[in-house]
Amino acid sequence: MAKVTGIGGVFFKSTDDNAALAKWYSDVLGIKLEEWGGAVLNWQDDKAEDGGITVWTVAAKDSEWFAPSTSSFMFNYRIDNMDEMIAHLTANDVAIHSGPESHENGKFAWIIDPEGNKIELWEPMIWDEKNKDT
């Protein structure tokens, strides 16, 4: 049987100025935009210990996970250094909604984009003795 083998792209509609929103993602999160206006995220360039996995799940209709956003989606972006990202966000006047916090599979923090979409930032880590207290 044929099956899905990964995420081939992330596409969502802007509620206002799509070019300005793309620029915000480029300026704030470091997503390198191509001439055509989108980005190509190459997981093979990711140096995390987990090998570059992508997590997929469907939240329950009464989930508060995406709050305060009213969007029916939330993107999780892999990052390479949580401390540097938090410093960069703070320097660019982006409020940290919550986090950072450590879990068994890495560090997480949450922000809200200019259109009210909640974004999860994830620094993947293998949970072992050296990462337990980070």
C-alpha positions in Angstrom: 0.0 0.0 0.0 1.2 3.5 -0.8 1.9 5.7 2.3 2.9 9.2 3.4 6.7 9.4 3.9 7.0 12.9 5.3 5.9 16.5 5.2 6.5 17.9 1.7 5.6 21.5 2.5 3.8 23.8 4.9 1.3 26.2 3.3 -1.1 28.6 5.0 -3.0 31.6 3.9 -2.2 35.1 5.3 -5.1 37.1 6.7 -3.5 40.3 5.7 -0.2 41.0 3.8 1.5 37.7 2.9 4.8 39.4 1.9 5.0 41.2 5.2 4.2 38.0 7.1 6.9 36.1 5.2 9.4 38.9 5.9 8.6 38.6 9.6 9.3 34.9 9.6 12.6 35.6 7.8 13.6 38.4 10.1 12.5 36.9 13.4 12.9 33.1 12.8 15.7 33.2 10.3 13.8 31.3 7.6 15.7 32.1 4.4 13.3 33.2 1.7 13.9 32.2 -1.9 13.2 34.6 -4.9 9.8 33.1 -5.3 8.8 34.2 -1.8 8.8 30.8 0.0 11.5 28.8 1.7 13.1 25.4 1.4 14.0 23.8 4.7 16.5 21.0 4.1 16.3 18.5 7.0 19.7 17.1 5.9 21.3 20.3 7.1 19.8 19.8 10.6 22.6 18.7 13.0 20.3 17.6 15.9 20.9 14.2 17.5 17.5 12.9 16.5 18.3 12.8 12.8 15.8 15.3 11.7 12.4 13.8 12.5 9.0 15.5 11.9 6.2 15.0 14.4 2.5 14.8 13.2 -0.6 14.7 15.3 -4.3 15.7 15.3 -5.4 17.6 18.4 -8.8 17.1 20.0 -11.5 19.7 19.0 -11.5 21.0 22.6 -7.7 21.2 22.9 -6.3 24.4 24.4 -2.8 23.5 23.0 -3.0 26.2 20.3 -4.4 28.9 22.7 -4.5 31.9 22.7 -4.6 31.5 18.9 -7.9 30.7 17.3 -6.2 29.0 14.4 -6.9 25.3 13.8 -3.2 24.7 13.3 0.1 25.4 15.0 3.5 25.0 13.4 6.5 23.6 15.2 9.8 24.9 13.9 13.0 23.0 14.7 15.7 25.4 15.9 19.4 24.9 16.6 19.9 26.9 19.8 17.1 27.9 22.2 19.1 30.3 24.2 20.3 32.2 21.1 16.8 32.2 19.6 15.2 33.6 22.8 17.9 36.4 22.9 17.2 37.1 19.2 13.4 37.2 19.7 13.7 39.5 22.8 16.1 41.8 20.9 13.4 42.1 18.2 10.6 42.8 20.6 8.9 39.4 20.1 7.1 38.4 23.3 7.7 34.9 24.5 4.2 33.5 25.1 5.6 30.6 27.3 8.8 28.7 27.9 11.4 27.9 27.3 10.9 24.6 29.1 12.7 21.2 28.8 11.0 17.9 28.0 12.3 14.4 27.3 12.7 15.3 23.6 14.2 18.8 23.9 13.5 22.4 24.7 10.3 24.2 23.7 9.1 27.8 23.7 6.0 29.4 22.2 5.5 32.8 20.4 2.7 34.4 18.5 3.2 35.6 14.9 1.8 39.0 13.7 -1.5 37.4 12.6 -2.1 35.6 15.9 -0.9 32.1 15.0 0.8 30.3 17.8 4.3 29.0 16.9 6.1 26.2 18.8 9.9 26.4 18.7 11.7 23.1 19.4 15.4 22.5 20.0 15.5 18.7 19.6 17.6 16.8 22.2 18.1 13.2 23.1 17.0 12.8 26.7 20.0 11.5 28.6 22.1 12.4 31.6 23.9 15.3 29.9 20.6 16.9 28.8 18.4 16.2 31.8 19.0 19.6 33.5 19.3 21.8 30.4 
